[in-house]
């Protein structure tokens, strides 16, 4: 029943009242009650109307959100498919395997150069790569042949190639026996034989001032200017004093 019908009914009921028995004040009170009731009905109808409007707006928002969710789900599936395709085509290299490959390549190059009397005497590896995490651990990701990338992001391997010295061109000298010589005599003979005097250590035993041992050992071969280390018996204070007197 709508407001108008309700009001008609109230008015009709009001008309059925025996107003002849009512005074003016009672009539006004009855009209006031009817008016209040109509106001309450109007308020309820306004509330219902507002609620219906809110429901319509919420349904519209829900439909919009459902549409956006469907779109996001579709984009998510597309990204999954794309990642799956990339995962199949990308190159994953274990760091240790990569280093082994670089080392193996340099070793093979060294073997090929050896026949031409050449040698790799210095090399430097500058590795640039992205790291990715997989179920198997950390992997190095290298770009594919069809992937675009800046040249500055490329890894570099730099090395120098020099000539090897043939064995017959390398000069070796036989080291004389400096043992049993005096210190100055041994140093002079070391110089004469194109060697250099190395470290000199002193020990308490043996004849004072005499070479007791040497390194490298006598009669071994060594390149020129090799340092010869000597071990010499330490002179006593008395021997030094006598030597000083002899010089005087």
Residue, then its C-alpha position, 0 to 999 in steps of 0.5 A: x500500500x503506497x503513501x497516498x492510499x494509506x493516507x486515504x485510508x487514515x482520512x477515511x477512518x478519520x471520517x468514520x469517527x463521530x466527530x460530533x462528539x469531539x471538540x475542536x481540540x480533540x479533532x486537532x490532536x487526531x489530525x496531528x497523530x495522522x500527520x505524524x504517522x504520514x511523516x514516519x511513512x515518508x521517512x521510511x519510504x525515503x530510507x528504502x529509496x536510498x537503500x535501493x539506490x545504494x544497492x544499485x551502485x554496489x551492484x554496478x561496482x561489483x560488476x565493474x570489479x568482476x570485469x577487472x578481475x577477469x581482465x587481470x586473470x587473463x593478463x596473469x595467464x598471458x604472463x605465465x605463458x610468456x615466462x614459460x616460453x622465455x624459460x624454455x629459450x633462455x640460456x642458464x649456466x652454472x657459475x662453476x661450469x662457466x669457469x671450467x669452460x673458460x679454463x678449458x678453452x684457454x688450455x686448448x688454445x695454449x696447446x695449439x699455440x705451443x706447436x708454434x712456440x707461442x704461449x699465453x703468458x697473461x689473461x684477464x676475464x671480465x664476466x658480465x651476466x645476470x644472476x637468477x635463482x632456480x630450484x637448482x640454485x643460482x644460475x647465470x643468465x646469458x642473452x640469447x642470439x635473438x635478444x637485443x643488448x648493449x655491447x658494454x654488457x658483453x663479457x670480455x676475455x683479454x690475454x697476451x700471446x708471447x714467444x716461448x724460449x727454446x730449451x737450447x737458447x736458455x742458458x744454464x750455468x753450473x754452480x761451483x762448490x763454495x764450501x770450505x772457502x772464506x767469506x770474501x773468497x766465496x763472494x768474489x768467486x760467486x761474482x766471477x761465475x756470474x751469480x749473485x750473493x744471496x742471504x748469509x746465515x751464521x752458525x756457531x759450529x765449524x771453522x770460524x769464517x768458513x763457508x759450511x753450506x750453500x744453496x743451491x747445492x754445488x754442481x747443480x744448474x741455474x740461470x745466470x744471476x741466481x742468488x747463492x745463499x751461504x751458511x758461514x761459521x761465526x767468528x769468535x770475539x778473539x778471532x775478530x780482535x786478532x784479525x784487527x791486529x793483523x790489519x794494524 
